[in-house]
Structure formats: C-alpha cells, structure tokens
Amino acid sequence: MGDVVADSKVDFGARAALYKWPSLANQRRPDRESYQVSEGTLDECISAFMDKPAATRHLYEIRTAAQPPLVTDILSPEHVIELSRLREFL
C-alpha cells in the first residue's frame, strides 16, 4: 500500500457532497434514500464527516468524482477515515 500512496495524488479540492442515511435506532434505513447534508470540496466534506460523533459516522457517506486508485465515487465511512489520515500525513 505504501507505493500506492506515494504514487497517488488525491485532489482534496475536488467537488464533493456529504450524504446522510435516514436511521432508526442508529441503524441505516434500507427502505429510505440518503440525502445531501452539505456540499463543497472533498477536503471540506472529510472535515464535516470527521466532526460528526464517531458513533453516528456509519450513517454518512461522501460522493465525489472517482480518483483511482484511492478515491471511489461513493466513499464509505471507513474510506473517509483513511483519507482523513492520508490528508494529515500529506
């Protein structure tokens, strides 16, 4: 993975949107659609996500243009946390 990170440039200025899933008892509602809660750069959306309580982060995802190999078009909570670590490292 080290080589992938070294060779990959992530555009944290890319347009992105933070989405939240409706929930019941802190669980995603599969019968509902997620909705947009904020929009901005990938960097801003990662920051907004990381500001959410850790116990509710699984209800969020970030949507952006894919930047292979590190960024997919829909970023799961685990993926966002990894990108946040990468951002701090860079």
TILOVEX-259090 format. One record per residue (C-alpha): residue in one letter; y, z, x negated. Coordinates in steps of 0.25 Angstrom, whole numbers, always signed. Example, Ala and Ser with C-alpha at 12.3 -4.5 7.8 and 13.67 -1.06 7.14 Angstrom:
# TILOVEX-259090
{site "a" {-18 +31 -49}}
{site "s" {-4 +29 -55}}
***
This chain:
# TILOVEX-259090
{site "m" {+0 +0 +0}}
{site "g" {+9 +3 -12}}
{site "d" {+10 -12 -15}}
{site "v" {+13 -16 -1}}
{site "v" {+25 -6 +0}}
{site "a" {+30 -11 -14}}
{site "d" {+29 -26 -9}}
{site "s" {+35 -24 +5}}
{site "k" {+49 -23 +9}}
{site "v" {+52 -17 +22}}
{site "d" {+65 -21 +29}}
{site "f" {+69 -8 +35}}
{site "g" {+81 -15 +40}}
{site "a" {+73 -24 +50}}
{site "r" {+76 -23 +65}}
{site "a" {+66 -13 +72}}
{site "a" {+65 -5 +84}}
{site "l" {+59 +9 +87}}
{site "y" {+50 +10 +99}}
{site "k" {+44 +22 +107}}
{site "w" {+32 +22 +115}}
{site "p" {+33 +30 +128}}
{site "s" {+24 +42 +127}}
{site "l" {+17 +53 +135}}
{site "a" {+13 +66 +129}}
{site "n" {+18 +60 +115}}
{site "q" {+8 +48 +116}}
{site "r" {+11 +34 +118}}
{site "r" {+10 +28 +132}}
{site "p" {+2 +15 +130}}
{site "d" {+6 +11 +144}}
{site "r" {+20 +10 +140}}
{site "e" {+28 +1 +131}}
{site "s" {+36 +6 +119}}
{site "y" {+51 +6 +120}}
{site "q" {+62 +4 +109}}
{site "v" {+70 +16 +106}}
{site "s" {+78 +11 +94}}
{site "e" {+81 -2 +86}}
{site "g" {+87 -4 +72}}
{site "t" {+81 -7 +58}}
{site "l" {+67 -3 +54}}
{site "d" {+73 +8 +46}}
{site "e" {+81 +14 +58}}
{site "c" {+69 +13 +66}}
{site "i" {+60 +20 +56}}
{site "s" {+71 +31 +55}}
{site "a" {+71 +32 +70}}
{site "f" {+56 +33 +71}}
{site "m" {+55 +44 +59}}
{site "d" {+66 +52 +67}}
{site "k" {+56 +53 +79}}
{site "p" {+48 +66 +79}}
{site "a" {+35 +64 +72}}
{site "a" {+27 +68 +84}}
{site "t" {+33 +56 +92}}
{site "r" {+33 +45 +82}}
{site "h" {+20 +39 +87}}
{site "l" {+27 +35 +99}}
{site "y" {+37 +25 +91}}
{site "e" {+35 +12 +84}}
{site "i" {+45 +3 +77}}
{site "r" {+45 -12 +80}}
{site "t" {+51 -22 +70}}
{site "a" {+48 -35 +63}}
{site "a" {+36 -35 +55}}
{site "q" {+38 -34 +39}}
{site "p" {+24 -36 +34}}
{site "p" {+16 -28 +28}}
{site "l" {+23 -15 +30}}
{site "v" {+31 -17 +44}}
{site "t" {+24 -21 +56}}
{site "d" {+31 -25 +69}}
{site "i" {+27 -12 +76}}
{site "l" {+27 +0 +67}}
{site "s" {+19 +12 +71}}
{site "p" {+23 +26 +69}}
{site "e" {+14 +27 +56}}
{site "h" {+20 +14 +51}}
{site "v" {+34 +18 +53}}
{site "i" {+32 +31 +46}}
{site "e" {+26 +23 +34}}
{site "l" {+38 +14 +34}}
{site "s" {+47 +26 +34}}
{site "r" {+40 +31 +22}}
{site "l" {+41 +18 +15}}
{site "r" {+56 +17 +18}}
{site "e" {+58 +31 +12}}
{site "f" {+50 +26 +0}}
{site "l" {+59 +14 -2}}
***
